[in-house]
Amino acid sequence: MIRPAVDGTLRVLKAARNAGVKRVVMTSNFGAVGYSHTDTTKIITEENWTDPNERDCLSYKSSIG
């Protein structure tokens, strides 16, 4: 999951550079806030970050080596 995301981001940034783009806005994905929350009745906002210590949070653990 991590390698394809990194590769895709690099392709976009290189294409933007080659096209003369001066600014790129990068947004995050569901993984930043989507895990660690089991209450499906609660609205998830920018205040609800994923707990990196969550047992099933493998994408985060993979990204830090």
N, C-alpha and C positions, 0 to 999 in steps of 0.2 A: 504494500500500500504506500509506503513512504517513497521508494525509489521512483515509481511512475509520477508521483506528485512533484517531486523535485525536478525530474527531467522535463515534465510539462511546463513547469514554471520557468525553467531556464530557456526553453524554446520560445515561450512568449516574450520574455525579456530580451532575448537576442533579436527576435523579429521586430520588436518595438524599437530597439536601438538602430537596427538596419534601416528602418522606415523613418528615422529621424524624430521619433516620439520623444517629447521632453519630460513627460511625467506619466508614471504608471501607478494606478491605485490597485493595491492587492488586498483582497478581502480574505477572511478566514473561511473555514468550512465547518460543517456540523460537528466534527470531532472536538473542536475547541469548547463547545458548550453542550453537546448532545449526549455525552455519556454521564454516568453517575446520577442520573435523575430518573427515578422510578415512578414518581407520582405523575400519571398522565393527565391529571386534571389541572395541574399547575402550568402556567405559561412560562416558558424559558426565555429569559432576557439576557442582555450583556452582563448582567450581574451574576449569572449562574455558570461559572466556569467548570469544566470537567476536573474532577479530582485526579491528579496524575498518579496518586497512590492506589487508585481503584484497581482491584485485582484483574479486571478484564480490559484494562486500558492499554492494550498491546501496541497500538499505533504510536502513542506517546513514548512508551519505553523504547520502541524501535528507533524513534527519531533522535534519541539522546545517546545512542550507542550502546 
